[in-house]
Amino acid sequence: MKILWFTWKDLSHPHAGGAELVNEELAKRLVADGHEVTFIVGGYKNASPEEISPAGYKVIRVGGHYSLYWQAFRYYNGNLKGWADLIIDEINTVPFFAKYYAKEPVIMFAHMLCRKVWFYQLPLPLSLIGYLAEPLYLRLINAGSIITVSDSTRQDLLRAGFKLKNVHIISEGIQMSPLPQLPPLRSKSQPPAILSFGHMRPMKRTLHQIEAFNLAKQYVSDLQLWIAGDTAGRYGQKVLRTIQNSPYADDITYHGPLSPNKRLVLMREAHLILQTSIKEGWGLTVTEAASQGTPAVVYDADGLRDSVRHGETGLITEQNNPQHLANAIVTLLTNPKLYTATRKAAWQWSKTITFNKSYQEFKEAIRLSLTDYESTDNA
């Protein structure tokens, strides 16, 4: 099968994240099964217009942050119209609307919807325009199958008018292998450390984590905070200033962007990982940390409530604010029995979340979607 996949970024993009990792893992398995996969994505500085990835799929880069959708439409019509057996139209905030110009069957793919995110990432009135536009363009694409990665996003899609039978959930996977055995607690850092990891954008609410750390220090006096990720942009710079102004600045370490090996080490040695996003498709870093024997404390938000089983593999805050985040941190770190049980359960669950499982579910979702497409087309 020839598959044409429209999406915003490929994994080599400087701002690639969990969604791009999932796409890569699914695409390379499709290629290994004998399928031909071509991505149309946005370009970035010094990027090659076309390349074949080491996994065997092709990447075509057109346009930039604002021109991608128009340039993708132009490239398809000029070069690839009629080439594919299937088109995947991935919703990265906004879909590509391929169903309106493509000859081939189109399946939608959404890691998450972004309606809440607009107010964190853009100023007024742009944020309000995005907020009001999302339900309108979802209606325009609501005529077929869509694949997603969590029940939270499925519920969003159902509220947007999608039919239950047309929404197919696949599990997530993680790139790092779970530890074969759970290391003893003494392998963790001393003094205890909590890890804040991810792109520093307003929607991630990293500042909440620093404030929660300041509050938790009053009860866990030797607590350390490790912060890792890209601080490019206005919000990232505000995070750095907040670290400097913290009364516990000496106990906060900023590690910068992490290499894969350094990320593994920090996730393994930290006692907890924090996630406070306004919304996620699935909290991949939560599951990655769990695979290294580190449970999570997260906000009660879409995606995060899917990747954490409250009271079993981590804690979900009662309210999404720094005080309740600090309360949850203190609860786990001052209760050794609870922490040990939570840590073990998180590690055990992570072993069931694999890309091989995700791929099998992805193939089945495609099969069901194409069957529905053919039956509708023949009706």
Salt bridges, closest charged atoms under 4 A:
ASP10 OD2 - ARG61 NH2 3.12
GLU20 OE2 - LYS9 NZ 3.94
GLU25 OE1 - LYS28 NZ 3.31
GLU25 OE1 - ARG29 NH1 2.64
ASP33 OD2 - LYS363 NZ 3.49
GLU50 OE1 - LYS58 NZ 3.46
GLU51 OE2 - ARG61 NH1 2.76
GLU90 OE2 - HIS111 NE2 3.24
ASP151 OD1 - ARG154 NH2 2.91
ASP156 OD1 - ARG159 NH2 2.54
ASP156 OD2 - LYS279 NZ 2.54
ASP251 OD2 - LYS217 NZ 2.80
GLU280 OE2 - LYS204 NZ 2.54
GLU288 OE1 - ARG263 NH1 3.61
ASP300 OD1 - ARG305 NE 2.82
ASP302 OD2 - LYS279 NZ 2.43
ASP302 OD1 - ARG305 NH1 2.43
GLU312 OE2 - ARG309 NH1 3.75
GLU364 OE2 - ARG367 NH2 2.64
